[in-house]
Amino acid sequence: MDLTRPNRWVYTFLGAVWLLVVVWQAEEHIRFREAAKTNLSNRSKDIANTVSACIRGMRFRGAVLQGRLEPVLEELVSGGAKDLVKSSELTSIALLNASGVQLASAGRLIDFTQKDILQRGERWGQHSVIFVNPVDLGASLGSEDAANPTVVIPNFHDLTNSFHDGRPFRTHEPEPPPGAPPEGSRSISTNQNSQGESAQDRPPPPPMGPESRPRRPPWLRGLDDKEIQTLMEQRSLHGLVLAVSTDPLQAASLRDFWLRSFIILLATLSAFGCGLAWRNLATTSDLQIRLVRASELNTHLKEMNLAAAGLAHETRNPLNIIRGLAQMISKQADTAPEVRLKSREIVDEADKVAAQLNEFINYSRPREVRRAALPLNSVVQEVVRTLSYDLEEKKIRLHVSGDPVTVEADEQLLRQMLFNLVINAVQAVDAGGEIQVSARRQNALEATLEVRDNGPGVALERRTEIFKPYFTTQEKGTGLGLAVVQQIVLAHGWEIQCLGNDPKGAVFRITHFKLANSA
């Protein structure tokens, strides 16, 4: 990746935007969880207020029957108040005394110590949350005298059995001894002693007549002061505990988490896509600049190529004149033997220069492909007949084999390519060597052509260089024959490779010949 100065700023900006989205979504998820917890806490307060209102409605003379209270609590836990709480959230309700003993409950049991009861708050667990005293029951349920708590009493039969062990329950109060305070005042005094005040610190109450003495509630009749104090300690409502399931909250939090994750994933893909788009844009711009420069260079090279080809073409005319004059001098009768020999050398050198000029002109000529259906083996046979003199001169055995295939190619260019490959093999092998030309069908669409010889071969490090102009391993070679072959191959869209022949020699393999009957 190109990290130039403009690109570095763009990638930094994309990374900063992506990081901002990640932080934003993380904060939103945390805010969602906190809002869900706050909502759950508010609902717990509403439930506690509802329980408080139910207890106030059932409260009669400071007492609530457990048998009437627990069905109401069961109705709340089972989801009877659907507008207040979902049935899947509230799992248990417990009304506790000061020691943490459950006076009335619904749902699963909750084990709490006195320390937990004294500390109001929330206990968050893995699957549930427990709210301790979400509202002040003493202020909500007590009478005008806050020291007079609400007492949750069981059935009268169970209450009397717990204190009298089966003794008959007294329905009428005995006459108090003269000067003794009424029972109601004793219970209040006892209750106040439980609050920390001493009876000696208070002045004695005024004497009360029988008609002004307060009457005890029915659930206190038949109990003495100690039993009343014990009952108040054991059955006084002191705390409220709610257990609420957090599974709906966790499910909603998980859905929100996946939603935020999906948004982060989209942000990541967007940032990555923008980065790739910017990189492609920068690469495309750079390639366009290079393409313009290459086009200018190519135009300049074409102009130089045409100028060189024109120069080579014009050079052949004086070269032919020199060759003709040298031949005339060598054929004159009065020419000295030394002059005749020099004249023939001039002719030979002129022929070499003319051959090189022809090769150069042929190499610099533009390759315009005019495709036609050509039988490949027939073209090979014509090239072999053209080189029959060279083959006979070196006594070279040439074999043509393979499948009879018809390919799409330019006839003139195909002949020239085959001629250069075969003449290159003829020049490479020694006298009595062997050359094989084979064409075979590669698949239903393509064919392959190979020219093999048993000459010295081409070294591995030179197999890619032999197609370059003016590179040759032959003493009499011009270095343009195989370069012309590669030009023709590339113009047709084929591929050529130089490989080693086993046990010796070279193989020139041309692939991707398009079969004419496959269209």
SVG drawing of the C-alpha trace seen along z (x, -y; Angstrom):
<svg xmlns="http://www.w3.org/2000/svg" viewBox="-68 -15 114 54">
<polyline fill="none" stroke="black" stroke-width="0.4" points="0.0,0.0 1.3,-3.4 1.6,-5.5 2.4,-8.8 1.4,-12.0 -2.1,-12.4 -2.8,-8.7 -1.6,-8.7 -4.1,-11.5 -6.9,-9.7 -6.3,-6.4 -5.8,-8.3 -9.2,-10.0 -10.9,-6.7 -9.4,-5.1 -10.4,-7.9 -14.0,-7.8 -14.1,-4.0 -12.8,-4.4 -15.3,-7.1 -18.1,-4.8 -16.8,-1.9 -16.6,-4.2 -20.0,-5.6 -21.6,-2.2 -19.9,-1.0 -21.1,-4.0 -24.6,-3.5 -24.6,0.1 -23.5,-0.8 -26.2,-3.5 -28.8,-1.0 -27.8,1.4 -27.9,-1.3 -31.3,-2.5 -32.6,1.1 -31.3,1.5 -32.9,-1.9 -36.2,-0.8 -36.1,2.4 -35.4,0.6 -38.3,-1.8 -40.6,1.2 -39.5,2.7 -40.5,-0.4 -43.9,-0.3 -44.3,3.3 -43.2,2.4 -45.8,-0.5 -48.4,1.9 -47.6,4.3 -47.6,1.5 -51.0,0.4 -52.4,3.9 -51.1,4.2 -52.7,0.9 -56.0,2.1 -55.9,5.4 -54.6,3.9 -57.1,4.0 -56.1,2.6 -52.4,3.0 -52.6,6.6 -52.7,8.3 -53.7,11.9 -51.1,14.0 -53.7,16.2 -55.2,13.1 -51.9,11.5 -50.0,14.4 -52.6,15.0 -52.2,11.3 -48.4,11.8 -48.8,15.0 -51.0,13.0 -48.2,10.5 -45.6,13.2 -47.7,15.2 -48.2,12.1 -51.7,11.1 -50.8,7.4 -49.5,7.5 -49.6,3.7 -47.2,3.5 -44.7,6.3 -44.2,9.1 -44.7,12.6 -41.2,13.6 -39.5,10.9 -40.8,11.0 -39.8,14.4 -40.4,13.9 -41.6,11.5 -40.8,11.8 -42.0,9.8 -39.5,10.1 -39.2,9.2 -36.2,7.6 -34.4,10.9 -34.8,11.7 -37.5,14.4 -40.1,14.5 -43.5,13.6 -45.2,14.0 -43.8,14.9 -44.6,15.9 -42.4,17.6 -39.0,18.9 -37.5,18.6 -34.9,15.9 -32.3,16.5 -31.3,13.2 -29.4,12.3 -30.3,9.4 -27.3,7.5 -28.8,7.7 -32.2,6.5 -30.7,3.5 -28.9,2.4 -31.2,1.1 -30.1,1.5 -29.8,3.9 -28.0,7.2 -27.3,8.0 -26.6,11.6 -26.0,13.5 -29.7,14.4 -31.6,12.2 -31.5,9.0 -32.7,8.7 -34.2,5.4 -34.1,4.8 -36.6,2.3 -37.2,0.4 -39.7,-1.7 -40.0,-2.7 -42.6,-0.3 -42.6,-1.9 -43.6,-5.3 -46.0,-3.8 -47.8,-1.3 -47.5,-2.6 -50.3,-4.6 -49.8,-8.1 -47.6,-6.7 -44.6,-5.4 -43.7,-3.2 -46.8,-1.1 -45.7,1.4 -47.8,3.7 -48.1,7.2 -48.5,10.1 -50.4,12.8 -51.2,16.4 -54.5,18.1 -55.8,17.6 -55.5,21.3 -51.9,21.3 -51.3,18.1 -52.8,19.4 -51.1,22.8 -47.7,21.2 -48.1,19.4 -50.4,21.5 -49.5,25.0 -53.2,26.0 -54.6,24.0 -58.0,22.5 -58.0,19.1 -59.5,16.4 -62.1,14.3 -62.7,11.9 -60.1,10.0 -59.8,10.4 -60.3,7.4 -57.0,5.8 -56.0,5.3 -56.6,2.0 -54.1,-0.6 -52.7,1.5 -52.4,-0.2 -54.5,1.1 -53.2,3.8 -53.2,1.5 -50.9,-0.9 -48.7,2.0 -48.3,3.2 -47.5,-0.3 -45.0,-0.7 -43.5,2.6 -43.3,1.6 -41.8,-1.7 -39.3,0.1 -38.3,2.1 -37.6,-1.3 -35.1,-2.1 -37.2,-4.1 -37.4,-3.1 -40.7,-2.9 -39.0,-4.7 -38.2,-7.7 -41.8,-8.3 -44.5,-9.6 -47.1,-7.1 -50.3,-7.3 -53.4,-8.7 -55.8,-6.2 -58.4,-5.1 -61.9,-3.8 -63.4,-0.7 -65.4,-2.8 -62.2,-4.6 -59.8,-1.6 -58.7,-0.8 -59.7,2.5 -57.2,4.9 -57.6,6.2 -59.0,9.7 -55.6,11.1 -54.0,9.8 -56.6,11.0 -55.5,13.8 -51.8,12.8 -49.8,11.4 -47.3,8.6 -44.3,10.9 -46.2,12.8 -47.3,9.6 -43.7,8.4 -42.6,11.7 -45.3,11.5 -44.4,8.0 -40.7,9.0 -41.5,12.1 -44.4,10.9 -43.8,7.2 -43.2,6.3 -39.8,4.8 -38.5,5.4 -39.6,6.1 -37.5,8.1 -38.2,8.5 -36.4,11.0 -36.6,10.0 -35.2,12.1 -32.6,10.4 -33.1,12.9 -35.3,10.4 -32.8,7.7 -29.9,9.9 -31.8,10.9 -32.5,7.3 -28.9,6.4 -27.7,9.2 -29.9,8.1 -28.6,4.6 -25.0,5.9 -25.5,7.7 -27.1,4.7 -24.2,2.5 -21.8,5.2 -23.6,5.2 -23.3,1.4 -19.5,1.7 -19.2,4.4 -20.8,2.2 -18.6,-0.7 -15.5,1.6 -16.6,2.7 -17.3,-0.9 -14.0,-2.1 -12.2,0.8 -14.2,0.3 -13.4,-3.5 -9.7,-2.7 -9.7,-0.2 -11.6,-2.7 -9.1,-5.4 -6.2,-3.1 -7.7,-2.0 -8.3,-5.6 -4.7,-6.6 -3.5,-3.5 -5.7,-4.3 -4.5,-7.9 -0.9,-6.7 -1.5,-4.2 -3.1,-6.8 -0.1,-9.1 2.2,-6.1 0.0,-5.2 0.2,-8.7 3.9,-8.7 4.2,-5.2 1.9,-6.4 4.2,-9.3 7.3,-7.1 5.6,-4.5 4.8,-7.2 8.4,-8.4 9.6,-4.8 7.3,-4.3 8.6,-7.4 12.2,-6.2 11.3,-2.8 9.9,-4.2 12.9,-6.4 15.3,-3.4 13.3,-1.2 13.4,-4.0 17.1,-4.4 17.6,-0.6 15.5,-0.6 17.4,-3.4 20.7,-1.8 19.9,1.2 20.1,-0.8 23.7,-1.9 24.6,1.5 23.1,3.2 25.2,0.8 28.3,1.7 27.5,5.4 26.8,5.1 30.1,3.2 32.0,5.8 30.5,8.6 31.4,6.7 35.0,6.3 35.2,10.0 33.9,11.1 36.2,9.0 38.8,11.1 41.7,8.7 41.1,8.5 44.0,9.6 43.3,12.7 43.8,10.7 41.3,8.1 38.8,10.8 39.2,12.4 38.6,9.0 35.6,8.4 34.0,11.7 34.6,10.8 32.9,7.5 29.9,9.4 29.7,11.8 29.8,9.0 27.2,7.0 25.0,10.1 25.4,10.3 24.5,6.7 21.5,7.0 20.3,10.0 20.6,8.1 18.8,5.1 16.0,7.3 15.6,8.9 15.6,5.5 12.9,4.2 10.9,7.3 11.2,6.9 10.2,3.2 7.2,3.8 3.8,3.4 2.1,6.8 -1.5,6.6 -3.1,10.0 -5.7,11.1 -7.1,14.3 -8.2,17.2 -8.7,20.9 -5.5,22.7 -4.5,26.4 -1.5,26.3 0.2,29.5 -0.1,28.2 1.6,24.9 4.4,26.9 4.9,29.1 5.2,26.0 7.8,24.6 9.7,27.9 9.7,27.9 11.1,24.4 14.0,25.5 14.6,28.8 17.9,27.5 19.2,26.6 18.0,29.9 19.7,31.9 22.9,29.9 23.4,30.9 21.6,34.3 19.1,33.4 16.2,35.7 12.9,33.8 9.7,35.5 6.3,34.0 3.7,35.6 0.7,34.9 -3.1,34.4 -4.6,32.8 -5.8,29.5 -7.1,26.3 -6.2,23.1 -7.1,19.4 -4.0,17.4 -2.6,15.0 -1.2,17.2 1.8,15.0 2.8,14.4 2.3,18.1 4.6,19.1 7.2,16.7 7.1,17.9 7.5,21.5 10.2,20.7 12.2,18.8 11.8,21.7 12.8,24.4 15.8,22.5 16.9,21.8 16.8,25.5 18.7,26.3 21.4,23.8 21.6,25.3 22.0,29.0 25.1,30.6 25.2,32.5 23.1,35.6 20.9,34.1 17.2,34.6 14.3,32.2 10.7,33.0 7.7,30.7 4.5,31.9 1.0,30.4 -1.5,31.9 -4.9,31.0 -4.7,29.7 -8.5,29.7 -11.7,28.9 -10.7,25.3 -6.9,25.1 -3.9,26.8 -0.1,26.9 2.9,26.8 6.4,28.0 9.7,27.8 12.3,30.1 16.0,30.6 18.9,32.6 21.4,29.7 23.4,28.3 20.3,26.8 19.9,23.5 21.2,22.9 18.6,22.4 19.6,18.8 19.4,17.9 16.0,19.3 14.3,16.0 17.0,13.9 17.0,15.6 13.8,13.8 15.4,10.4 16.5,8.5 20.1,9.1 20.7,11.9 22.1,15.0 24.1,18.1 24.9,18.7 28.0,17.4 26.0,16.5 22.8,15.5 21.4,12.0 19.7,12.2 16.3,11.1 14.8,14.4 13.4,15.5 12.5,11.8 10.3,11.8 8.8,15.2 7.8,13.7 6.3,10.6 4.1,12.9 3.1,15.1 2.1,12.1 0.2,10.5 -2.0,13.7 -2.3,14.0 -0.3,17.2 2.5,18.1 6.0,19.5 8.5,21.2 12.0,22.5 12.5,25.8 15.1,28.5 14.9,31.6 15.8,35.0 18.5,36.1 19.8,33.0 18.6,30.2 15.9,27.6 12.1,27.5 10.2,24.4 6.6,24.9 3.8,22.6 0.4,22.9 -3.1,21.5 -3.6,22.0 -7.4,21.4 -9.0,24.1 -11.0,22.9 -13.9,25.4 -14.3,24.4 -16.0,21.1"/>
</svg>
